[in-house]
Amino acid sequence: MAGDQKPPDTGGPGDVPSGAGQGWTALSYLIGGMLVWGFIGWLVDRWLDTGGVATGIGVVLGMAGGIILVVRRLGTPT
């Protein structure tokens, strides 16, 4: 009967995406980390007038943070 059908599960906040979703999640963590921390480094650069050093440091820290997030969230399947 039509009234007996159960809606599909939508997943919770702790669910790990599968397939292409994992790739897009990893890519967004890496790019997002680079953009956010690169922007913070750029602001520090403008404030202290360090000639681009803080921007480079911010981008590298953003990449490292993105890699850490990818490994923590997607690295170990359950």
C-alpha positions as a Markdown table, in Angstrom:
| # | Residue | x | y | z |
|---|---|---|---|---|
| 1 | Met | 0.0 | 0.0 | 0.0 |
| 2 | Ala | 1.1 | 3.5 | -0.6 |
| 3 | Gly | 0.6 | 4.6 | 3.0 |
| 4 | Asp | 2.9 | 1.8 | 4.3 |
| 5 | Gln | 6.0 | 3.1 | 2.6 |
| 6 | Lys | 8.8 | 4.3 | 4.7 |
| 7 | Pro | 10.8 | 7.4 | 3.6 |
| 8 | Pro | 14.4 | 6.9 | 2.7 |
| 9 | Asp | 17.1 | 7.5 | 5.3 |
| 10 | Thr | 18.6 | 11.0 | 4.9 |
| 11 | Gly | 21.7 | 10.3 | 7.0 |
| 12 | Gly | 22.9 | 12.1 | 10.1 |
| 13 | Pro | 25.7 | 14.5 | 10.8 |
| 14 | Gly | 28.1 | 11.7 | 11.7 |
| 15 | Asp | 27.6 | 9.7 | 8.5 |
| 16 | Val | 30.5 | 9.3 | 6.1 |
| 17 | Pro | 29.6 | 10.0 | 2.5 |
| 18 | Ser | 30.3 | 7.3 | 0.0 |
| 19 | Gly | 31.8 | 7.2 | -3.5 |
| 20 | Ala | 32.1 | 10.6 | -5.2 |
| 21 | Gly | 30.8 | 12.3 | -2.1 |
| 22 | Gln | 34.0 | 11.5 | -0.3 |
| 23 | Gly | 36.1 | 13.0 | -3.1 |
| 24 | Trp | 34.0 | 16.2 | -3.1 |
| 25 | Thr | 34.2 | 16.4 | 0.7 |
| 26 | Ala | 37.9 | 16.0 | 0.8 |
| 27 | Leu | 38.4 | 18.6 | -2.0 |
| 28 | Ser | 36.2 | 21.1 | -0.2 |
| 29 | Tyr | 38.1 | 20.6 | 3.1 |
| 30 | Leu | 41.4 | 21.2 | 1.3 |
| 31 | Ile | 40.3 | 24.2 | -0.7 |
| 32 | Gly | 38.3 | 25.7 | 2.1 |
| 33 | Gly | 41.2 | 25.5 | 4.5 |
| 34 | Met | 43.6 | 27.1 | 2.0 |
| 35 | Leu | 41.1 | 29.9 | 1.3 |
| 36 | Val | 40.2 | 30.7 | 5.0 |
| 37 | Trp | 43.7 | 30.5 | 6.4 |
| 38 | Gly | 45.2 | 32.2 | 3.4 |
| 39 | Phe | 42.8 | 35.1 | 3.9 |
| 40 | Ile | 43.7 | 35.3 | 7.5 |
| 41 | Gly | 47.3 | 35.3 | 6.6 |
| 42 | Trp | 46.7 | 38.0 | 4.0 |
| 43 | Leu | 45.0 | 40.1 | 6.7 |
| 44 | Val | 48.0 | 39.6 | 9.0 |
| 45 | Asp | 50.2 | 40.5 | 6.1 |
| 46 | Arg | 48.4 | 43.8 | 5.5 |
| 47 | Trp | 48.5 | 44.6 | 9.2 |
| 48 | Leu | 52.2 | 43.8 | 9.8 |
| 49 | Asp | 53.4 | 44.6 | 6.2 |
| 50 | Thr | 55.5 | 41.4 | 6.0 |
| 51 | Gly | 55.5 | 41.2 | 2.2 |
| 52 | Gly | 53.5 | 38.0 | 1.6 |
| 53 | Val | 55.1 | 35.8 | 4.2 |
| 54 | Ala | 52.1 | 35.5 | 6.4 |
| 55 | Thr | 49.9 | 34.7 | 3.4 |
| 56 | Gly | 52.1 | 31.8 | 2.4 |
| 57 | Ile | 52.2 | 30.6 | 6.0 |
| 58 | Gly | 48.4 | 30.8 | 6.1 |
| 59 | Val | 48.0 | 28.8 | 2.9 |
| 60 | Val | 50.3 | 26.1 | 4.2 |
| 61 | Leu | 48.6 | 25.9 | 7.5 |
| 62 | Gly | 45.2 | 25.7 | 5.7 |
| 63 | Met | 46.5 | 22.8 | 3.6 |
| 64 | Ala | 47.8 | 21.0 | 6.7 |
| 65 | Gly | 44.5 | 21.6 | 8.5 |
| 66 | Gly | 42.5 | 20.3 | 5.5 |
| 67 | Ile | 44.6 | 17.2 | 5.3 |
| 68 | Ile | 44.1 | 16.6 | 9.0 |
| 69 | Leu | 40.3 | 17.0 | 8.6 |
| 70 | Val | 40.3 | 14.6 | 5.6 |
| 71 | Val | 42.2 | 11.9 | 7.6 |
| 72 | Arg | 40.0 | 12.3 | 10.7 |
| 73 | Arg | 36.7 | 12.4 | 8.9 |
| 74 | Leu | 37.3 | 10.1 | 5.9 |
| 75 | Gly | 40.5 | 8.2 | 6.6 |
| 76 | Thr | 39.2 | 5.3 | 8.7 |
| 77 | Pro | 36.1 | 3.5 | 7.4 |
| 78 | Thr | 33.8 | 2.1 | 10.1 |
